[in-house]
Amino acid sequence: MSKIILILISLLLGGNFSEEITREDSKETVQEEYLLGKFQRKELEQKPYSYWFSRGYKSYKPEEAQMKRIKENISEYEIFLFMGTWCADSQLEVPKLFKILDQSGYDPTKLTSIAVDLYKETPNHIEKEFNVMLVPTIIFYKDGKEVNRFVEFPMETFEEDIADIVSEKSYKNPYADF
């Protein structure tokens, strides 16, 4: 009988302990640091973002043929980047964007970078004006009009998708028909 009581007490105490761990884990996830609103590249180059940004930037080697097309056309565009520093797709694609912009000689004052929260929102809700639902979203404007957008992941390769957009070749992001 006393063995049964000991087992029951152990089970009850064990259940409470694991519940506290679960609660603590979820607090850490919710409290994770991230950028929000307009930001500058230099913020991605600092901790805690520099780990994924610097590594992705250094390791990315865009294909030369696509870079040639990008260099010939990208200066005509104003670009709006929406991303989440917490988002794996943004962490993968955004360093590539900055590498392409650097290698193409793009004027960085023509890039507006905006970070969204976990709900893909900003404090002033600018994401609604641009109809952003997924990140990263990179919107290309020419003469004040949206030409096209890259959304979440490439259809071919990142640089090929960007080259197709800026050379106004037929391109549809994965969500264009939804």
N, C-alpha and C positions, 0 to 999 in steps of 0.2 A: 504494500500500500504506500509506504513512504517513498519507494522508487517511482511510483506513478506521479506522486506529488512533485518530486524533484524534476521529473521530465516535463511536467506541465509548466512549472515555474521557469525552467530553462527555455522552453518554447516561447513563452510569453515575453521573457526578457530578450530573447533573440529576435523576435518579431519587432519589438520597439526599436532595437538598435538598428536594424536594417531600414526601418522606416525613416529614422533620422538621417541616415546616410543618403537615402533617396532624396529627401527634402533638401539636404545640404548641396547635393549635386545639382539639383534644379536651380537653386539660388545662384550658384556659380555660373551656370549657363545664361541666366537672365541678366546677370550683372556684368557680362563680358563687355569690354571696352570697344567702342567703334566710333568712327567719324560720322558726323551728321551735318547736312547742309553743304554749302559751297566750301571747297577746300582747295589747297594748292598742292602740287606734286611733292614739294618738300616735306609735307606731312606724311606722305606714304614712305618717304625715305628715312623716317624716324621710327623708333620703337613705339608700339609693338608691331607695326606694319612692315618695317624694313626687312624683317626675316623673309617673308614671302615675296615682297616687292623686289628687293635687290636680287634675290636668287632667280626669280622669274625673268627679270630684265637681263641679267648677265647671261643666262643660259639660252635665251631665245635668239635664233639665227634666222631671220626672214629670208625667204628665197629671193635671189637677185632679180629674176625676171619680173616678179610681182612688185618688188621695190621700185623697179624702173617705171612701171605704170603708175605707182603711187606718187613717186617724185614728180612726174609730169603733170599730175592733176590735183593733188591734195591742197595746194596753196589757195585754190579757189573756194575752199569750204570753211565755214564756221562749224565747229564741232561741239556738241553737248554730250558729256559722258555722265551717265547715271550708274552708280555702283554701290555695293555694300562691302565694307571692309571685313565683314563677318562671312561673306558669301564665297564659297569655293570657286564658282565660275568667275567671279570678279577677280579673285586672287590669281587665277590662271590667265585670264585674258587682258587685264588692265596693264600689267607690266609689258606685254607685247605691244599694246597700243602706244605706250610711251616710247618704246624702242623704235617703232616705225616712225613716229612723229620726229624723234631726234634724227634718225638716219635720213629722213626726207627733207630736213631743213624747215619743217613746219613752224610757223610763227606761234609760239605758245600763248600769246595774248588772245588768239582766236579760239582757244579751247576753254570751255567752262566745265569744271568738274563738280559734281554734286553727289554727296553720299546720302544714302537712305538708311532708315532703321530696319529692324527685323520685319516690319510690316510693309516695307518698301515705300515709306512715307518720309517727308521732310517737314520741318516745323511750319514752313509757309505753304506747303502742299504744291510746290512747283511741279512735282511729278505728274499731277493731274492735268496741268496745262499741256504737258508733253505726252500724255497718254502712256506713261511708263508703268508697266505691271510686273516686269521681270528685270533682273540685273545679271550681268551688265547690259545696258542699252546705250548704244553709241549712235547719236543722231547727226546726220550730215545735212547742213543747210548751205544752199547756194543762192545768192541774190535774195536772201530773206525767206526762201521757201525750202521746206524739207524735201530732200531728194530721195533719201533712203535711210535705213537704220539697220544696224547690227544688233541682234537680240540674243543674249545668253550664251550661245555657242556657235561655232562656224559651220557652214554647210559644206565647205571644202576644207581649206586651211584658213587660219585667221588672216594672213596677208593676202590670200587670193580673194577672200570675201571683201576686204577693205579695198583692194585694187579694183574689183568689179564695181563697187559702189562709187568710188571717186572717178572712174572712167565712164560712169553711167551705162555700164553693160547691164544686161538683164540680171537682176539679183533679187531674190526673195529670202528674207530671214525665215527661220523655221515656223514662225507664228503669223506670217503675213496674211494667210487666208482665214484666220480665225476672227 
